[in-house]
Amino acid sequence: MEILKIVGFALIALLLIITLGEQRKDIAVILSILAGTFILLFCVSKIQPVIELLNKLSEKSGINKEFFGVILKVTIIAYIVEIARSLCEDSKQHALGEKIELAGKVIIISISIPIITSLISLISDMMVLI
C-alpha cells in the first residue's frame, strides 16, 4: 500500500528533523520542506485518474465542464494553501501563513464566480416560476 510508503518516509524524515533540530535548525527546516515537497509530488502523480473521472462524470451528467474545472481548481488551491500555511507555521512564521490563507480564500472566491453567478441565475429563474 502506497500510504505505508508515504507514512514510513514521513516518519524517517521526522526522526531526522527532530535529531537535527536540536543542533541545526536551518537544515531541519530545509529537510522538512524537502520531505513535504516529495510527498506533494507523489500525490500530484496520483491525481490524473481523479481528473479523468471528473471529466467522464461531467460528460455523462450534462453539467457544464467549467463547473467541474472550478471545483478541481478550488480543491487544489485549498491543498496548496494548507501545505504552504503549515510550512510557514513550522518555520514559526504564523503571520505569513495567515496571509497565504487569506490569499487562498480570495482566489477561491474569485474563481468560483461562474458557479455563484449560475446559482443566482438559477434561483432567480425558479423564483419567476413560483
N, CA, C and O of each residue as an XYZ file, in Angstrom:
520
protein
N       0.838     -1.183      0.000
C       0.000      0.000      0.000
C       0.882      1.245      0.000
O       1.861      1.350      0.738
N       0.497      2.169     -0.847
C       1.303      3.375     -1.031
C       1.312      4.283      0.187
O       2.296      4.977      0.442
N       0.224      4.281      0.937
C       0.167      5.149      2.115
C       1.212      4.737      3.139
O       1.752      5.582      3.853
N       1.500      3.439      3.216
C       2.526      2.978      4.151
C       3.903      3.492      3.751
O       4.720      3.817      4.613
N       4.165      3.567      2.451
C       5.437      4.122      1.980
C       5.542      5.599      2.353
O       6.585      6.065      2.813
N       4.453      6.316      2.148
C       4.454      7.748      2.458
C       4.642      7.976      3.955
O       5.456      8.802      4.368
N       3.890      7.244      4.756
C       3.999      7.404      6.213
C       5.385      6.989      6.690
O       5.970      7.653      7.546
N       5.913      5.901      6.144
C       7.264      5.474      6.514
C       8.297      6.531      6.173
O       9.169      6.842      6.984
N       8.198      7.082      4.972
C       9.098      8.155      4.563
C       8.964      9.355      5.502
O       9.964      9.932      5.928
N       7.724      9.724      5.819
C       7.483     10.883      6.682
C       8.038     10.647      8.088
O       8.586     11.566      8.697
N       7.901      9.441      8.601
C       8.418      9.153      9.945
C       9.948      9.201      9.975
O      10.537      9.710     10.928
N      10.585      8.671      8.931
C      12.048      8.746      8.852
C      12.484     10.209      8.776
O      13.416     10.626      9.464
N      11.798     10.984      7.930
C      12.119     12.413      7.819
C      11.898     13.108      9.161
O      12.690     13.961      9.561
N      10.824     12.742      9.851
C      10.537     13.352     11.143
C      11.644     13.062     12.155
O      12.067     13.953     12.892
N      12.104     11.827     12.187
C      13.189     11.482     13.109
C      14.451     12.282     12.796
O      15.130     12.767     13.701
N      14.757     12.412     11.510
C      15.923     13.217     11.126
C      15.734     14.683     11.500
O      16.656     15.334     11.990
N      14.541     15.188     11.263
C      14.256     16.600     11.567
C      14.372     16.860     13.067
O      14.941     17.868     13.485
N      13.833     15.951     13.869
C      13.909     16.119     15.323
C      15.359     16.057     15.786
O      15.795     16.857     16.613
N      16.097     15.097     15.241
C      17.504     14.944     15.621
C      18.324     16.164     15.219
O      19.121     16.675     16.006
N      18.120     16.628     13.984
C      18.868     17.786     13.510
C      18.380     19.087     14.134
O      19.147     20.038     14.285
N      17.105     19.122     14.493
C      16.513     20.351     15.005
C      17.158     20.850     16.268
O      17.148     22.050     16.544
N      17.718     19.944     17.038
C      18.356     20.360     18.282
C      19.665     21.101     18.032
O      20.051     21.978     18.805
N      20.348     20.736     16.936
C      21.656     21.326     16.682
C      21.669     22.250     15.470
O      22.316     23.297     15.495
N      20.962     21.871     14.413
C      20.972     22.630     13.147
C      19.538     22.889     12.692
O      19.004     22.164     11.853
N      18.935     23.904     13.239
C      17.542     24.204     12.904
C      17.375     24.564     11.433
O      16.349     24.243     10.834
N      18.358     25.217     10.848
C      18.259     25.609      9.442
C      18.179     24.378      8.536
O      17.380     24.350      7.601
N      18.990     23.379      8.803
C      18.955     22.158      7.990
C      17.665     21.383      8.256
O      17.110     20.768      7.345
N      17.192     21.411      9.490
C      15.950     20.720      9.823
C      14.771     21.313      9.058
O      13.903     20.578      8.589
N      14.736     22.635      8.931
C      13.655     23.293      8.191
C      13.731     22.926      6.710
O      12.713     22.634      6.083
N      14.934     22.941      6.163
C      15.107     22.578      4.747
C      14.697     21.129      4.513
O      14.039     20.821      3.520
N      15.081     20.246      5.418
C      14.700     18.835      5.299
C      13.182     18.671      5.378
O      12.603     17.856      4.659
N      12.551     19.434      6.240
C      11.096     19.390      6.358
C      10.429     19.835      5.061
O       9.468     19.213      4.606
N      10.934     20.898      4.476
C      10.382     21.397      3.208
C      10.589     20.377      2.096
O       9.686     20.136      1.294
N      11.778     19.777      2.045
C      12.053     18.771      1.018
C      11.160     17.535      1.183
O      10.641     17.008      0.198
N      10.985     17.085      2.400
C      10.126     15.923      2.647
C       8.691     16.235      2.246
O       8.028     15.417      1.609
N       8.215     17.412      2.618
C       6.857     17.815      2.235
C       6.700     17.923      0.731
O       5.674     17.528      0.177
N       7.710     18.457      0.073
C       7.673     18.579     -1.390
C       7.636     17.211     -2.046
O       6.884     17.002     -2.997
N       8.435     16.280     -1.553
C       8.447     14.926     -2.101
C       7.072     14.271     -1.966
O       6.572     13.658     -2.910
N       6.477     14.402     -0.807
C       5.149     13.813     -0.581
C       4.120     14.484     -1.484
O       3.257     13.813     -2.049
N       4.208     15.803     -1.623
C       3.282     16.529     -2.503
C       3.423     16.072     -3.945
O       2.417     15.861     -4.623
N       4.646     15.915     -4.426
C       4.863     15.453     -5.797
C       4.316     14.043     -6.002
O       3.787     13.731     -7.069
N       4.438     13.214     -5.009
C       3.870     11.872     -5.092
C       2.351     11.956     -5.240
O       1.759     11.242     -6.049
N       1.729     12.829     -4.456
C       0.270     12.981     -4.519
C      -0.179     13.536     -5.865
O      -1.201     13.114     -6.406
N       0.583     14.479     -6.401
C       0.232     15.067     -7.690
C       0.222     14.000     -8.782
O      -0.607     14.045     -9.692
N       1.140     13.047     -8.689
C       1.183     11.986     -9.698
C      -0.051     11.084     -9.633
O      -0.355     10.386    -10.600
N      -0.750     11.093     -8.526
C      -1.937     10.246     -8.354
C      -3.239     10.957     -8.711
O      -4.305     10.344     -8.644
N      -3.183     12.215     -9.082
C      -4.413     12.972     -9.300
C      -4.985     12.806    -10.709
O      -6.157     13.108    -10.930
N      -4.191     12.338    -11.651
C      -4.658     12.189    -13.033
C      -5.914     11.323    -13.142
O      -6.847     11.715    -13.843
N      -5.982     10.154    -12.476
C      -7.216      9.365    -12.557
C      -8.444     10.112    -12.018
O      -9.555      9.919    -12.512
N      -8.247     10.942    -11.030
C      -9.357     11.721    -10.475
C      -9.852     12.728    -11.505
O     -11.058     12.911    -11.670
N      -8.931     13.374    -12.191
C      -9.300     14.344    -13.227
C     -10.052     13.650    -14.356
O     -11.051     14.168    -14.853
N      -9.574     12.485    -14.755
C     -10.255     11.735    -15.820
C     -11.666     11.329    -15.392
O     -12.602     11.405    -16.187
N     -11.817     10.900    -14.146
C     -13.143     10.535    -13.640
C     -14.083     11.735    -13.634
O     -15.245     11.617    -14.022
N     -13.584     12.886    -13.197
C     -14.425     14.090    -13.189
C     -14.844     14.474    -14.607
O     -15.979     14.901    -14.821
N     -13.950     14.330    -15.567
C     -14.304     14.624    -16.960
C     -15.401     13.682    -17.449
O     -16.346     14.125    -18.102
N     -15.287     12.388    -17.141
C     -16.315     11.423    -17.545
C     -17.652     11.730    -16.884
O     -18.702     11.655    -17.522
N     -17.607     12.076    -15.603
C     -18.847     12.405    -14.893
C     -19.509     13.650    -15.470
O     -20.732     13.711    -15.595
N     -18.698     14.639    -15.819
C     -19.288     15.857    -16.373
C     -19.917     15.595    -17.736
O     -20.948     16.179    -18.067
N     -19.303     14.721    -18.526
C     -19.875     14.382    -19.832
C     -21.185     13.612    -19.681
O     -22.148     13.881    -20.399
N     -21.226     12.658    -18.754
C     -22.422     11.839    -18.554
C     -23.561     12.623    -17.921
O     -24.728     12.400    -18.244
N     -23.225     13.539    -17.024
C     -24.274     14.250    -16.289
C     -24.858     15.420    -17.071
O     -25.967     15.867    -16.781
N     -24.133     15.912    -18.043
C     -24.614     17.065    -18.797
C     -24.346     18.382    -18.086
O     -24.736     19.444    -18.573
N     -23.693     18.321    -16.958
C     -23.345     19.538    -16.229
C     -22.173     20.202    -16.940
O     -21.290     19.528    -17.471
N     -22.177     21.500    -16.945
C     -21.134     22.281    -17.597
C     -19.747     21.847    -17.099
O     -19.499     21.804    -15.894
N     -18.853     21.529    -18.033
C     -17.498     21.087    -17.681
C     -16.743     22.158    -16.900
O     -15.870     21.853    -16.087
N     -17.088     23.398    -17.157
C     -16.415     24.500    -16.471
C     -16.600     24.390    -14.958
O     -15.693     24.727    -14.196
N     -17.777     23.916    -14.516
C     -18.040     23.787    -13.086
C     -17.122     22.752    -12.443
O     -16.598     22.974    -11.352
N     -16.928     21.625    -13.120
C     -16.022     20.621    -12.588
C     -14.592     21.146    -12.546
O     -13.841     20.847    -11.617
N     -14.223     21.921    -13.545
C     -12.893     22.527    -13.554
C     -12.700     23.462    -12.376
O     -11.643     23.471    -11.744
N     -13.722     24.246    -12.084
C     -13.650     25.179    -10.956
C     -13.542     24.405     -9.649
O     -12.746     24.763     -8.780
N     -14.330     23.357     -9.505
C     -14.284     22.550     -8.280
C     -12.898     21.938     -8.101
O     -12.362     21.926     -6.993
N     -12.323     21.434     -9.177
C     -10.982     20.862     -9.108
C      -9.951     21.923     -8.734
O      -9.085     21.681     -7.894
N     -10.044     23.099     -9.357
C      -9.106     24.177     -9.036
C      -9.227     24.598     -7.574
O      -8.220     24.815     -6.900
N     -10.451     24.713     -7.090
C     -10.671     25.106     -5.696
C     -10.040     24.086     -4.752
O      -9.391     24.451     -3.771
N     -10.237     22.814     -5.057
C      -9.674     21.760     -4.214
C      -8.150     21.813     -4.210
O      -7.526     21.713     -3.154
N      -7.555     21.969     -5.382
C      -6.099     22.027     -5.473
C      -5.558     23.258     -4.747
O      -4.563     23.169     -4.029
N      -6.205     24.394     -4.930
C      -5.769     25.615     -4.244
C      -5.849     25.431     -2.733
O      -4.944     25.837     -2.005
N      -6.927     24.821     -2.264
C      -7.079     24.603     -0.819
C      -5.949     23.746     -0.267
O      -5.407     24.044      0.798
N      -5.588     22.686     -0.982
C      -4.492     21.836     -0.526
C      -3.159     22.581     -0.548
O      -2.379     22.483      0.399
N      -2.899     23.312     -1.605
C      -1.638     24.053     -1.705
C      -1.527     25.089     -0.590
O      -0.472     25.241      0.025
N      -2.618     25.793     -0.340
C      -2.620     26.805      0.722
C      -2.383     26.146      2.075
O      -1.619     26.661      2.891
N      -3.031     25.018      2.317
C      -2.847     24.326      3.594
C      -1.400     23.892      3.789
O      -0.843     24.044      4.876
N      -0.797     23.356      2.744
C       0.601     22.924      2.835
C       1.517     24.124      3.075
O       2.404     24.067      3.927
N       1.309     25.197      2.336
C       2.148     26.392      2.496
C       1.974     26.998      3.886
O       2.950     27.408      4.515
N       0.728     27.053      4.364
C       0.475     27.590      5.701
C       1.160     26.735      6.766
O       1.740     27.266      7.713
N       1.093     25.426      6.610
C       1.741     24.530      7.567
C       3.260     24.715      7.568
O       3.896     24.701      8.622
N       3.829     24.886      6.377
C       5.275     25.131      6.296
C       5.654     26.432      6.998
O       6.671     26.505      7.687
N       4.834     27.442      6.817
C       5.101     28.718      7.489
C       5.025     28.562      9.001
O       5.864     29.095      9.728
N       4.029     27.838      9.470
C       3.899     27.641     10.912
C       5.043     26.800     11.462
O       5.521     27.051     12.568
N       5.487     25.796     10.692
C       6.637     25.002     11.123
C       7.884     25.857     11.246
O       8.766     25.583     12.061
N       7.946     26.899     10.426
C       9.097     27.811     10.449
C       8.868     28.994     11.384
O       9.636     29.956     11.373
N       7.824     28.925     12.183
C       7.481     29.981     13.152
C       7.125     31.305     12.478
O       7.356     32.375     13.041
N       6.559     31.226     11.262
C       6.144     32.414     10.521
C       4.621     32.422     10.404
O       4.073     32.355      9.304
N       3.947     32.505     11.549
C       2.488     32.410     11.596
C       1.804     33.522     10.793
O       0.807     33.271     10.115
N       2.327     34.729     10.865
C       1.702     35.849     10.152
C       1.738     35.619      8.644
O       0.758     35.897      7.954
N       2.842     35.123      8.136
C       2.936     34.838      6.706
C       1.960     33.736      6.316
O       1.323     33.809      5.265
N       1.841     32.717      7.160
C       0.891     31.639      6.910
C      -0.546     32.154      6.847
O      -1.335     31.706      6.015
N      -0.878     33.089      7.721
C      -2.218     33.670      7.707
C      -2.469     34.454      6.423
O      -3.573     34.418      5.879
N      -1.453     35.159      5.939
C      -1.607     35.914      4.681
C      -1.797     34.971      3.503
O      -2.588     35.253      2.603
N      -1.079     33.859      3.503
C      -1.250     32.861      2.441
C      -2.670     32.311      2.478
O      -3.304     32.139      1.437
N      -3.161     32.037      3.675
C      -4.517     31.518      3.818
C      -5.555     32.527      3.323
O      -6.511     32.150      2.646
N      -5.373     33.791      3.654
C      -6.282     34.831      3.182
C      -6.246     34.935      1.663
O      -7.290     35.032      1.018
N      -5.038     34.914      1.088
C      -4.903     34.992     -0.372
C      -5.599     33.804     -1.032
O      -6.257     33.966     -2.060
N      -5.461     32.623     -0.456
C      -6.125     31.440     -0.994
C      -7.634     31.593     -0.993
O      -8.297     31.230     -1.965
N      -8.180     32.128      0.088
C      -9.633     32.324      0.178
C     -10.119     33.316     -0.872
O     -11.160     33.109     -1.495
N      -9.363     34.396     -1.065
C      -9.749     35.395     -2.063
C      -9.711     34.787     -3.467
O     -10.617     35.007     -4.271
N      -8.668     34.030     -3.749
C      -8.549     33.395     -5.066
C      -9.673     32.382     -5.283
O     -10.238     32.305     -6.374
N      -9.997     31.608     -4.252
C     -11.093     30.630     -4.367
C     -12.413     31.332     -4.668
O     -13.176     30.881     -5.523
N     -12.682     32.416     -3.982
C     -13.922     33.157     -4.246
C     -13.925     33.704     -5.671
O     -14.943     33.646     -6.360
N     -12.786     34.235     -6.108
C     -12.751     34.840     -7.442
C     -12.922     33.808     -8.550
O     -13.565     34.097     -9.560
N     -12.361     32.610     -8.385
C     -12.548     31.617     -9.448
C     -13.889     30.906     -9.337
O     -14.288     30.186    -10.252
N     -14.588     31.102     -8.219
C     -15.907     30.493     -8.046
C     -17.030     31.367     -8.594
O     -18.193     30.966     -8.563
N     -16.702     32.537     -9.087
C     -17.726     33.476     -9.570
C     -18.638     32.853    -10.633
O     -19.846     33.083    -10.579
N     -18.124     32.076    -11.599
C     -19.048     31.479    -12.578
C     -20.103     30.573    -11.927
O     -21.262     30.575    -12.341
N     -19.712     29.818    -10.933
C     -20.672     28.940    -10.251
C     -21.658     29.773     -9.440
O     -22.859     29.501     -9.448
N     -21.157     30.781     -8.745
C     -22.033     31.642     -7.945
C     -23.039     32.356     -8.849
O     -24.224     32.433     -8.526
N     -22.564     32.876     -9.978
C     -23.429     33.568    -10.934
C     -24.498     32.630    -11.477
O     -25.670     32.996    -11.561
N     -24.094     31.431    -11.842
C     -25.041     30.448    -12.359
C     -26.071     30.067    -11.304
O     -27.253     29.914    -11.613
N     -25.633     29.915    -10.069
C     -26.546     29.565     -8.981
C     -27.556     30.677     -8.732
O     -28.741     30.406     -8.537
N     -27.104     31.912     -8.736
C     -28.014     33.051     -8.545
C     -29.008     33.125     -9.703
O     -30.191     33.392     -9.490
N     -28.538     32.893    -10.912
C     -29.420     32.896    -12.080
C     -30.467     31.792    -11.974
O     -31.638     32.014    -12.280
N     -30.055     30.618    -11.548
C     -30.993     29.503    -11.387
C     -32.042     29.813    -10.323
O     -33.224     29.520    -10.507
N     -31.615     30.400     -9.225
C     -32.560     30.758     -8.160
C     -33.529     31.824     -8.659
O     -34.725     31.764     -8.373
N     -33.016     32.795     -9.400
C     -33.891     33.844     -9.963
C     -34.921     33.247    -10.916
O     -36.092     33.623    -10.879
N     -34.492     32.324    -11.764
C     -35.412     31.674    -12.691
C     -36.470     30.873    -11.947
O     -37.631     30.848    -12.358
N     -36.086     30.224    -10.869
C     -37.041     29.439    -10.090
C     -38.048     30.353     -9.394
O     -39.221     30.007     -9.256
N     -37.572     31.533     -8.952
C     -38.468     32.485     -8.263
C     -39.522     32.997     -9.230
O     -40.651     33.268     -8.820
N     -39.177     33.138    -10.513
C     -40.124     33.606    -11.510
C     -41.214     32.571    -11.705
O     -42.374     32.924    -11.919
N     -40.859     31.298    -11.633
C     -41.827     30.214    -11.816
C     -42.811     30.105    -10.667
O     -43.915     29.589    -10.843
N     -42.433     30.576     -9.514
C     -43.299     30.466     -8.329
C     -44.315     31.537     -8.301
O     -45.125     31.596     -7.375
